[in-house]
Amino acid sequence: MCFQVGEFKLGGVDEKVGEIVGCEFWMNRAQFLLWAHTRWTVDVVPGRGGSFSLEAPLNRRFIIRSEMCAVPSAATS
């Protein structure tokens, strides 16, 4: 979801994982660790997202596309 700066309270379990066009992207730290070996892309597609997110009036929503990355096994590293 997309919020204006200061409208979403971040907690100690949230981690900034990057920026998208100058906007900070945050994720729950535990979820981010689960996705450590995943290549993911944040995209915008037509359709309704969360009704209180900034993109809702534009009839757009965010979607994350992902694919697993190769992880070397302990025997080959």
N, C-alpha and C positions, 0 to 999 in steps of 0.2 A: 504494500500500500504506500501511497505517497502522501506525506504530510508537510506542511510548512514548518520551517525551522522553529523549534520551541513548542510545537503543538503535540508532540509525542514524547512521553517521559521515558528516557532510556534508563536501564538499570545496570547493575553490576554484572549481569550475565550477558549483556549485549556487547557485540564487537563490531567495530567499523571494518568492513572488508574491502572497501574501495569507494570510488566515486563514479557516477555516471553523468556525463555532461555537467560537471561541477556540483552535482548533488550527492551528498553522502549516502552510502548504502550500508545499512546495519543489519546484522543477523544475530540470532541467539547463538552464543558461543558453542553450546553443545551441538546444535544443528550444523554449525559451520565445521566442527571437527568431523562429524559424520560424512560431510561432503568433501573431505580433504582430497580424495582421489577422483573427484568428479570434475569434468569440464562443464561449466554452466554459462548460459547466456541469458541475461534479462532482456525481455522483448516486450513490445506493446502490440496488442491485437484488438480488433473490434470486439465489442461486447461489454457487458456490465461487470464491474469489479465490486469491491466493497463499497457500500453506499456512502460511507463517510470518508472515502479516500478522494484526493484531489482530481483524479482522472474520471470519476463517475459522471460528471456533467458532460463530458466529451464523448461518452459511449465508447470508452476504451478501457482496457484492463491490462495489468501486467501478467506476464507468464514467464516461468523459468524453464528453459529447455536444457536438458542435461544429457551427458554421455559419460560412461566410465572411462577413466584413463588407465593405461597399462601401469601396473605396479610391479616392480621387480621383486621376485621372491627372495627370501633370506638366503637360499642356496646359491643364487646367482649374484648377490651383491657383495 
